[in-house]
Amino acid sequence: MTRVFQLVRGAAAWCRKPGGVPFLVLAGMAVVSVALACLGAEGALAWAKSYAVGVLAGLAALSAVVCSRMTGRPALLALHLGFALVLGGWVVNEVAGGEEGYLKLGPGQSGDVAGQEQLTLEAFVIDRWEDTGTVRQYTSKFRDGKGDALEISVNHPAHIGPWWVYQSSYQEMENPRTGEVARNPRTGEPLYYTVLLCVKDAGLPLVAVGGVLLLLGAFGYAARGDARPPVGVAGDSSANSARAGRAPYRAVRALYGLAFLGAVAMLVHRGISTGHPPMQNMYEFLICTAALLPALTFVSARWDRQDTLLVDSILLAVVLIPVGFFMDGSVKHLMPALQSPFFVPHVGAYVIGYVLLVRAAMGAGRRLVGLGFFLLTLGLVLGAAWGKVCWGHWWQFDPKEMWSLATWLLYAAYFHLRPRLSPRADRVFLVAGAVMVVLTLTWINLSRLFSGMHSYA
């Protein structure tokens, strides 16, 4: 019991410090996010539907209260206000009843979108890749009640009144006499039902404004940087400069340059071979990171006044390139969901953000932690927007989403206390954040073991 009382007194002491309550709340939410990731999308969604509305309302109110005490810290004010609006938008959707439903239509059949509009399916078209025969895109062609043509495909929903209508999936039609797949009598091709998802997202305006405020708050940390000297293995820039003229150092730079050219050549070849930006899976993710890293070395030397060649060389030679050999490198076409303008900026923001944060934990480019956090926020917001456009919901409680959220919450908690942290405590936080980044990347492959929307990655 004595130990319990000590923990309680310690938590109370944290709460009395500036930023203590938000830190504890964000750290607790990071732990909950990890637990929900382990439940998988279906388990997490079931838990959230049952218990989370009241909790979210309380957290939104707490964030709003905390905002009133942060007028002198505009970045934190924007983060908290944005977070409150995002949670408030979700609460509005849950209180409004989460109105949504599916329409299943065959050629020539009609259906109503919640009484707002009658749609008549004229054709359902599946476009396939010529070399593999896999699905490239599938599109439903309709006539509305006014006789106007309307097309809905993956990543291209229709907005009808207050409703969003999405191309969700399709099903083969069955011949009632033979029980086999029904076919077009003229072409012999299979016939399909189109399955549309209809969503009424009443809280979307709040979520959109909240996402913009989150980006503004995170950008405040990226723009401000950090005036404190860097701490870690990158060491003093003057000492690194003194070593720059030595022959072994020049040899390392030459080898590093060759590795960079090799990574760029692999990236270009991969892009030409696949016909799309090489960011689809972990193999391509690592190639992109290896090609990006030397550019960050240059940025650290110019902007951060740190020579990070040693740290970045270790990261490239020991982590990125060797791990890539264990990943699936087979060439695959982009599935319909990935054919979106959000694809490159969403993945690219995470690639650069993760690299910056891992390098900061290794002692390189510490002033770039704020930029890494901003890119993490950008990737999270772009992913939510993409999910809304593609799947109908900006949050799916997917394991990968929950791990990414847990990582973001950990860094958000870190920035609440950063001005008062000692160099050693600061390093502990940065290392813990890097561990979360590695676990998030690992979960990309482990997500195949759980139900989720990112199992293809």
Secondary structure, DSSP 8 states (H G I E B T S, - for coil): -HHHHHHHHHHHHHHHSTTHHHHHHHHHHHHHHHHHHHHHHHHHHHHHHHHHHHHHHHHHHHHHHHHTT-TT-HHHHHHHHHHHHHHHHHHHHHHTT--EEEEEE-TT-EEESTTS-EEEEEEEEEEE-TTT--EEEEEEEEE-TTS-EEEEETTB-EEETTEEEEEEEEEE-B-TTT-SB-B-TTT--B-EEEEEEEE--TTHHHHHHHHHHHHHHHHHHHHH---S---STT--HHHHHHHTTSHHHHHHHHHHHHHHHHHHHHHHHHHHHHSS-S-SSHHHHHHHHHHHHHHHHHHHHHTS----HHHHHHIIIIIIHHHHTTS--------GGG-STTHHHHHHHHHHHHHHHHHHHTTS-GGGHHHHHHHHHHHHHHHHHHHHHHHS-S----HHHHHHHHHHHHHHHHHHHGGG--HHHHHHHHHHHHHHHHHHHHHHHHGGGS--TTTT-
